[in-house]
Amino acid sequence: MYHDTETTDNDLLQVQVSKDGGATWGNAGDPISRFDGTDSWKSHSVSLDSYLGQPSVLVGLLGISAHGNDLHLDDLALEIKLPLASLFNENFDNPDPPGKLSSSWIISPVVNSGGDWKPYPETTHPAGYPAHSSSNLIYFNSFSTVAGTQTRLHYAYGFDLRAAAEAFLTFWMYHDLEKEGSNDRLQVQVSATGGPWQNAGPEIKRYDGYKGWKPYKVDLQPYLGQPHVMIGFLGISGFGNDLHLDDIALYRDYHKLYLPFLLIRQSSELEKNSYPG
């Protein structure tokens, strides 16, 4: 809403809500005064929590004239809080064919050509530790490829984050206590709308003094508003042990919905505009 200091008249905007198709209206939040001592656009928000659970809600804007200046609004939106939702889950438990990744995943050499990602029922090097969730995990063959080899595993389809107010990637990675001097590591990467791959979050070292599965969360806030966001995992070999991942998921928090306004103007016998004449 635009505020100005030309007149001190108390022109007001009142957000209103109707639960009966517009037959009756009730105020939502306090009225907003045009004159507040500033000359600028300001963002305002009104909570509609008290109307949650209603099958149909109309939102209205009541202009109240004090014969000062006009009321100006722009960029109206309705933000709806939704339960935390998963846009994507992958546990690699149903490879087709067995031992091979589905076509939903793409493997790309970045440095050298000997790197690979494969599903497997348990850890490979070190051997014999179960997947985080049965029956498979995914691993990068850091043990059997040249040190410095980099190979990216990325999901073939992008995610639309235009409506997301928060988004993050989660996964589990196995750590072991062998080959401390070998710098095997993982780097999460993101490509937005066909752009280059960029690092998201810090590198994660295979050897960090811990043994077992650990959860990780990577914030995707820099990519909110993008229509096509691709997720990748860059395996970097230190010629130590393999990198093992499982239970990858991408979550978003809530949506911002731009209102499909049907503009209906109602007025009393009073002057419709604030400014006289």
N, C-alpha and C positions, 0 to 999 in steps of 0.2 A: 504494500500500500504506500502511496506517495503522501508525504507530509509536507506542509509548507507553513511559513510564518507570515503570510500576507495579511491574514485576518485572524483574530483570536476567537472567533465565533466557534462554538462547540458543535461543529458538524461531526456526526458519529456514524460508525459502521457497526452493525450488530449481526453476528452470525446466528442463524436460526435453523432449527431442525423440525421436520414434520414426520410423524410416524403413521399418519393416516392418509397419505396421498395428497397432502396439501390443504386439507380441510382446516386443520389447526396447526399453529406453529408455536414453538417454545424457544427461548433464548439459550444459546450455547456459549458459555464464556462471558466475559465482561465486554461492554461496548468499547470500541477503539476510536479514539479521538483523532480527527485530521490534524488539529493543532496540538503539537507536543513540544514545540520549541526547536524543531529541526526542519531542514529543507532537504529531504532525501527520501529514497525508497527504503522501506524497512520490511523485514520478514516477520510475519505473525503466524502463530499457530494456536489452534483451539482443540482441546481434547474432546473426542466423541466417545470416550470409554463408557459413559452411562447409557449409550445406545447399542452396545454390543449385544448380540443375540436377537436383534430385531430383524424380521424378514424383509422389511423394506424401509429405507430411510431417505428422505429428501433433505438436501442441504440448501439453505437460502441465505442471501445477503441482504439485510435490511439497511438501506440508506436513510439516515435521519438528518434532516436539514435544520441548520440554525441560520440560514441565509448568509453563510460565509463563502467558502470556495467549494468546488466540486470534489467528490471522492474519486480517486483513481486506483484501480486494482490491476494486477497482472499475475500471470503464472500461478493460477490456482491449482492445487493438487490435493489429492486425498491419500494419505499414507496409512496403509492397513498393516497392522502388526499380525504376522502369521506365525504359526508354530515353526520352529527350526526345521527346515526341510532339506533333504538331500537331493541335489540335482543329478548325482552320479555316484554309483557304488561299484567297486570291482574287487573281487576276492580271488580271481583266477582259478576258481574251483571247477569250471566247466570248459576247459580248452577244447577246441574243435578244429582239427583232430587232436587227440591226446598228445601232450608234449609240445604242442605248437600254440602260439598265440592266435587269437581270433583276428579277423580282418579289422576289428575296431582299434587295433594297436599297430603303430608303425615304428620300425626300428631304423634309425639313421646313423651311419658312421659319421663322426665329427672329426676325430683325429685317429688315423690308422684304420684298418679294416677288419681287425680280428675280434672286435667286441661283439657281444650278443646278449640278448635278454631272453630267458626261457622260463616257462612255468615248471614247477617240480613239487612233489609232495613234501619234501623236507629240505633242510639246508644242504648244500653241496660241499663247500669248503669254508668252514669246518663242516663235516658230514654228520647227518643223523638227528638234527634238532627239528622238531615238528614245525609246520607252518603256524602262524599266529591263529588262524582259523582254518580248520580242515576244509578241503583236503589239499590245497595247493598254495604256493607262494610264487613270487616271480624273482629271478635272480640275474645279476650281471656278472659275467665270467671274468672278474678281475684276476682270479687266481691263474687263469690259463692264457692270458693275453699280455702283450708287451706293456710295461710300465709307461704311463702317459697316454695310453689309448682312451679315447672318449667316445661313448656311444649313447645316443639319445633314444629313449623309449617315450613316445608321446601318443596320446589319445587322438584318434583320427578326426573327431568331431569337435567343433567349438561350442562353447556355452554362452548363452545370451545373458549378460549381466547388466543390461540397460535398466532394468527395474529393481535391481538388488541394492539395498542400502548397506549390506555387509556380505562378504563372501570369503570363504577360506577353504583351504585344502587340508585334509588330514590323511595320515597313513602311519603304518607301523614299519620299523626297520630293525633288523637283527644286528646286534653288536657282539663281537667275540674278543677274547683276550690274547689271541695269537698274532704273531708278526706285527709287533708294536711299531717297528720302524717303517712299515709299508703304508704309504699314505693313500689307501683306497678311500674314496669319498663319493658322496652323492650331492648333486646340485639340482634343486627344483627350478624349472624354467617355464616361462610363459610367453606366448606369442599372441598379440592382440590385433585382430582385424587384418591378418596377413602380414603383419610387421615382423621384424627379426626376433629371434629368441632372446629373451632377457632373463637374467637371474632373478629369482624370487626367494628372498630369505638367504641365510648363510649356508655355506657348504656344511654337510654333515659327515663327519669322519666315521668310518667303520670302527676303528679302534679309538675308544674314548675312556677306557678304564672300566667299562660296564660290560656285563655278559647277560644277554637275553634280549627280548623284544622291548622296544621303547616307542611310545606314541609321539608323533610330530604334527604340528599345526602351522601352516603357512598362510599369512594374511594376504588376501588378494585385493585389498582396498585400492591400490593404485589403478586397478583395472575395472572398477565399477563404472557403469555407463557404457561399456564397450559391447557391441552386438555379437562379437565372435572372439571368444577367448579360449585358446588352446593350452593344454597342460602337458608338460614334459618332465622326464626324469633323466638327467645326464649322469651316467655312470662314468667315473674316472678311475682308471686302474693305477694302483701303486705296486702291482705284481705281488699282492698279498693274498688275502682271502676274498671270496665273492661278496657282493652286496645283495642282501635279501630284503624284499619288501612284501607287504601284504595289506589287505583291507584298505584300499585307497578310496576316498570319498571326497566329494565337493559339496559344500553346504552354502546356502544363502539364508539371510535372516528375514528381512521383510521387504515388501514391495512398495514402490511409490507409483500410484496410479493417477495419471492425469485425467481429470474429470471430463467425460464426454458431455459437455454442457448442452442442455436444452434451455435456451434463454427465454424466460417468461417474465415480462415486466409488469408489475402491479403497482398501482399508485392510488393515493387518496385524492381528494379534491385540492389538497395543498400543492404548492409549486413543486414539480418533480425535481428540478435542479436546485442546488444550494444557492448559487450565485444569482442575485436578483437581476431580472431583465434578460 
